[in-house]
């Protein structure tokens, strides 16, 4: 992707942005609030558009999952703290120091010149020791961490930029589900002890991803209220300490594990925490609103923290947008973690300052949509022998996660399910007319096919293609005027 001109905002939009920034930025900074911005979507907004939306909502920190030049460059001059990342499949490459040194030169140095990007952290991998990976990253992750931090130090950035490893909470465990029994997972304990001591020596934080939603999703017997921050449900009592929510218990389990590893005061950053809004009976807008309201109020209290770590929490919400190409192996909800929809519109009212004054966040400005048309099942077509195969095909290459039990489109009838699948595939294929054929059973309509809570989306223009078209237009105009001059 290449850089595009910043979109101009109207006068009223500017006034709104300035007012909200003044009202929210200080509070957001106080509660150390950040967001994750992932890129596993079929269609992307211009990075400049996204960054303006982040600024308008007073968010001061962003965690990325790569170090894409176009995206990182969009933060230049904003003073927003940025965490860039190295994907798991690239870790082995940084077993050689020269490769780490080159990466720092290309992905850090060029961005932090005067007035440049405020890079705070480098995420080395993403949950590389997840149990599901069967140890595939155990030999590559720590050497990569050491070499990246060494390269940062030798470039003169080591005091300001720290390398760390975002870990899933499954790297630690508790025999009796009580925090005080917490220790690092037995199969990686020695390695984790080396890593946390390295982080301590380099004044880098331990980054952990904690998901109360997954506790509720994975265990049918898990106490419902324990996933939230309102109390009133079952508590966990541990050595005289009462835990009324699973987040505090999970966080303090890590504190115990760090203490037993000899680094009791190592800084902890919650790299991911959030609640999905679709794809499961517990993944609803209402429950997401309940979760975020409790979390943000907790973060706003300077004395709250957790029982073992009172004080401010350093947190990155997961995530900024829904991502329609994420793997659904963990569950259909994986594509619905965003506090904003795919098009930059907020899903529900929330107050990022934690003061309880909830209102809808500022939407992304200047987003361009494809033509207002939908692909639906043609009920007048008698050809039905291929429909099930077409439905399966559309879902395999599209996104049908909203059709599952308890999801937003679960109420659709047989033909509605087919239409939803057809349209999602059609939209993700840039509304290619051939993508609405389905052996003659699909048809185009300009009548909005959405029904009730079930949204049949019209996709946005993909930023990359948009910039390509603008570049082509500029080239054509340039050629035209050069031709006139020569004539």
WOHUBEL-V659758 format. One record per residue. N is the residue number from 1. RES is the residue in three letters. PSI is psi in whole degrees, -180 to 180 (NA if undefined). Layout:
# WOHUBEL-V659758
[[N;RES;PSI] [N;RES;PSI]]
This chain:
# WOHUBEL-V659758
[[1;UNK;147] [2;UNK;167] [3;UNK;137] [4;UNK;161] [5;UNK;147] [6;UNK;133] [7;UNK;137] [8;UNK;138] [9;UNK;151] [10;UNK;167] [11;UNK;-45] [12;UNK;-38] [13;UNK;-41] [14;UNK;-43] [15;UNK;-44] [16;UNK;-43] [17;UNK;-46] [18;UNK;-39] [19;UNK;-46] [20;UNK;-39] [21;UNK;-44] [22;UNK;-34] [23;UNK;-28] [24;UNK;-23] [25;UNK;-42] [26;UNK;-42] [27;UNK;-42] [28;UNK;-38] [29;UNK;-39] [30;UNK;-40] [31;UNK;12] [32;UNK;48] [33;UNK;129] [34;UNK;174] [35;UNK;152] [36;UNK;135] [37;UNK;103] [38;UNK;168] [39;UNK;20] [40;UNK;61] [41;UNK;152] [42;UNK;-27] [43;UNK;136] [44;UNK;146] [45;UNK;163] [46;UNK;134] [47;UNK;-39] [48;UNK;-36] [49;UNK;-44] [50;UNK;-44] [51;UNK;-40] [52;UNK;-38] [53;UNK;-41] [54;UNK;-46] [55;UNK;-44] [56;UNK;-28] [57;UNK;10] [58;UNK;19] [59;UNK;130] [60;UNK;-5] [61;UNK;142] [62;UNK;135] [63;UNK;122] [64;UNK;168] [65;UNK;1] [66;UNK;-161] [67;UNK;40] [68;UNK;126] [69;UNK;-43] [70;UNK;-42] [71;UNK;-50] [72;UNK;-41] [73;UNK;-26] [74;UNK;-17] [75;UNK;-1] [76;UNK;130] [77;UNK;2] [78;UNK;-21] [79;UNK;7] [80;UNK;131] [81;UNK;132] [82;UNK;133] [83;UNK;113] [84;UNK;167] [85;UNK;158] [86;UNK;119] [87;UNK;158] [88;UNK;-38] [89;UNK;-4] [90;UNK;-3] [91;UNK;-41] [92;UNK;-31] [93;UNK;-29] [94;UNK;17] [95;UNK;-19] [96;UNK;129] [97;UNK;-38] [98;UNK;-36] [99;UNK;-40] [100;UNK;-41] [101;UNK;-42] [102;UNK;-41] [103;UNK;-44] [104;UNK;-41] [105;UNK;-43] [106;UNK;-33] [107;UNK;-11] [108;UNK;-55] [109;UNK;-43] [110;UNK;-16] [111;UNK;-14] [112;UNK;28] [113;UNK;174] [114;UNK;128] [115;UNK;13] [116;UNK;-145] [117;UNK;136] [118;UNK;77] [119;UNK;127] [120;UNK;-41] [121;UNK;157] [122;UNK;119] [123;UNK;114] [124;UNK;98] [125;UNK;176] [126;UNK;108] [127;UNK;49] [128;UNK;-21] [129;UNK;18] [130;UNK;135] [131;UNK;-35] [132;UNK;-17] [133;UNK;-4] [134;UNK;40] [135;UNK;13] [136;UNK;-19] [137;UNK;9] [138;UNK;-32] [139;UNK;-14] [140;UNK;-24] [141;UNK;-52] [142;UNK;-45] [143;UNK;-38] [144;UNK;-43] [145;UNK;-47] [146;UNK;-44] [147;UNK;-37] [148;UNK;-44] [149;UNK;-38] [150;UNK;-43] [151;UNK;-40] [152;UNK;-43] [153;UNK;-45] [154;UNK;-22] [155;UNK;-5] [156;UNK;14] [157;UNK;-3] [158;UNK;-30] [159;UNK;-27] [160;UNK;-37] [161;UNK;126] [162;UNK;142] [163;UNK;140] [164;UNK;179] [165;UNK;110] [166;UNK;121] [167;UNK;145] [168;UNK;150] [169;UNK;-8] [170;UNK;3] [171;UNK;-10] [172;UNK;162] [173;UNK;165] [174;UNK;125] [175;UNK;-38] [176;UNK;21] [177;UNK;30] [178;UNK;140] [179;UNK;-41] [180;UNK;-15] [181;UNK;4] [182;UNK;138] [183;UNK;163] [184;UNK;149] [185;UNK;136] [186;UNK;-36] [187;UNK;-16] [188;UNK;14] [189;UNK;-49] [190;UNK;-43] [191;UNK;-44] [192;UNK;-36] [193;UNK;-38] [194;UNK;-42] [195;UNK;-47] [196;UNK;-30] [197;UNK;-35] [198;UNK;-44] [199;UNK;-43] [200;UNK;-45] [201;UNK;-27] [202;UNK;10] [203;UNK;37] [204;UNK;154] [205;UNK;163] [206;UNK;122] [207;UNK;125] [208;UNK;143] [209;UNK;120] [210;UNK;127] [211;UNK;92] [212;UNK;-31] [213;UNK;-41] [214;UNK;-30] [215;UNK;-41] [216;UNK;-39] [217;UNK;-40] [218;UNK;-19] [219;UNK;108] [220;UNK;-17] [221;UNK;5] [222;UNK;133] [223;UNK;122] [224;UNK;-52] [225;UNK;-20] [226;UNK;-20] [227;UNK;-13] [228;UNK;-173] [229;UNK;11] [230;UNK;-16] [231;UNK;-165] [232;UNK;-4] [233;UNK;-156] [234;UNK;141] [235;UNK;161] [236;UNK;123] [237;UNK;124] [238;UNK;111] [239;UNK;43] [240;UNK;-3] [241;UNK;132] [242;UNK;128] [243;UNK;120] [244;UNK;-1] [245;UNK;152] [246;UNK;-25] [247;UNK;-51] [248;UNK;-43] [249;UNK;-42] [250;UNK;-46] [251;UNK;-46] [252;UNK;-22] [253;UNK;-40] [254;UNK;-42] [255;UNK;-43] [256;UNK;-42] [257;UNK;-41] [258;UNK;-39] [259;UNK;-44] [260;UNK;-20] [261;UNK;-1] [262;UNK;11] [263;UNK;65] [264;UNK;-23] [265;UNK;12] [266;UNK;132] [267;UNK;140] [268;UNK;132] [269;UNK;127] [270;UNK;103] [271;UNK;-26] [272;UNK;133] [273;UNK;136] [274;UNK;-171] [275;UNK;124] [276;UNK;163] [277;UNK;5] [278;UNK;164] [279;UNK;4] [280;UNK;157] [281;UNK;-25] [282;UNK;-10] [283;UNK;81] [284;UNK;160] [285;UNK;-40] [286;UNK;-45] [287;UNK;-34] [288;UNK;-43] [289;UNK;-42] [290;UNK;-43] [291;UNK;-50] [292;UNK;-37] [293;UNK;-45] [294;UNK;-42] [295;UNK;-46] [296;UNK;-36] [297;UNK;-39] [298;UNK;-43] [299;UNK;-31] [300;UNK;-17] [301;UNK;117] [302;UNK;-18] [303;UNK;-8] [304;UNK;-83] [305;UNK;-137] [306;UNK;166] [307;UNK;-38] [308;UNK;-18] [309;UNK;71] [310;UNK;156] [311;UNK;-169] [312;UNK;144] [313;UNK;141] [314;UNK;109] [315;UNK;140] [316;UNK;119] [317;UNK;145] [318;UNK;114] [319;UNK;-173] [320;UNK;-51] [321;UNK;158] [322;UNK;148] [323;UNK;108] [324;UNK;3] [325;UNK;13] [326;UNK;151] [327;UNK;138] [328;UNK;18] [329;UNK;-42] [330;UNK;-24] [331;UNK;155] [332;UNK;-22] [333;UNK;-16] [334;UNK;-24] [335;UNK;9] [336;UNK;36] [337;UNK;-10] [338;UNK;144] [339;UNK;-14] [340;UNK;152] [341;UNK;178] [342;UNK;-24] [343;UNK;13] [344;UNK;18] [345;UNK;133] [346;UNK;146] [347;UNK;-30] [348;UNK;165] [349;UNK;140] [350;UNK;160] [351;UNK;106] [352;UNK;-13] [353;UNK;-13] [354;UNK;16] [355;UNK;-1] [356;UNK;6] [357;UNK;73] [358;UNK;135] [359;UNK;164] [360;UNK;135] [361;UNK;163] [362;UNK;129] [363;UNK;162] [364;UNK;137] [365;UNK;144] [366;UNK;19] [367;UNK;131] [368;UNK;134] [369;UNK;159] [370;UNK;177] [371;UNK;142] [372;UNK;83] [373;UNK;154] [374;UNK;153] [375;UNK;123] [376;UNK;168] [377;UNK;133] [378;UNK;101] [379;UNK;-17] [380;UNK;-6] [381;UNK;130] [382;UNK;-11] [383;UNK;108] [384;UNK;-4] [385;UNK;-21] [386;UNK;-2] [387;UNK;-46] [388;UNK;-40] [389;UNK;-40] [390;UNK;-39] [391;UNK;-45] [392;UNK;-42] [393;UNK;-46] [394;UNK;-41] [395;UNK;-32] [396;UNK;-30] [397;UNK;-4] [398;UNK;-142] [399;UNK;106] [400;UNK;21] [401;UNK;-20] [402;UNK;-3] [403;UNK;-10] [404;UNK;171] [405;UNK;130] [406;UNK;3] [407;UNK;174] [408;UNK;-24] [409;UNK;19] [410;UNK;-19] [411;UNK;-4] [412;UNK;151] [413;UNK;-175] [414;UNK;-49] [415;UNK;-32] [416;UNK;-40] [417;UNK;-43] [418;UNK;-46] [419;UNK;-41] [420;UNK;-47] [421;UNK;-44] [422;UNK;-46] [423;UNK;-40] [424;UNK;-42] [425;UNK;-45] [426;UNK;-46] [427;UNK;-42] [428;UNK;-18] [429;UNK;26] [430;UNK;32] [431;UNK;33] [432;UNK;127] [433;UNK;-38] [434;UNK;-20] [435;UNK;1] [436;UNK;32] [437;UNK;-62] [438;UNK;55] [439;UNK;35] [440;UNK;1] [441;UNK;-6] [442;UNK;150] [443;UNK;152] [444;UNK;144] [445;UNK;150] [446;UNK;6] [447;UNK;123] [448;UNK;122] [449;UNK;-3] [450;UNK;149] [451;UNK;124] [452;UNK;-128] [453;UNK;-3] [454;UNK;112] [455;UNK;123] [456;UNK;99] [457;UNK;154] [458;UNK;124] [459;UNK;157] [460;UNK;162] [461;UNK;135] [462;UNK;128] [463;UNK;-43] [464;UNK;-46] [465;UNK;-35] [466;UNK;-44] [467;UNK;-38] [468;UNK;-42] [469;UNK;-40] [470;UNK;-39] [471;UNK;-41] [472;UNK;-41] [473;UNK;-43] [474;UNK;-41] [475;UNK;-41] [476;UNK;-45] [477;UNK;-41] [478;UNK;-44] [479;UNK;-39] [480;UNK;-48] [481;UNK;-34] [482;UNK;-40] [483;UNK;-41] [484;UNK;-41] [485;UNK;-43] [486;UNK;-34] [487;UNK;NA]]
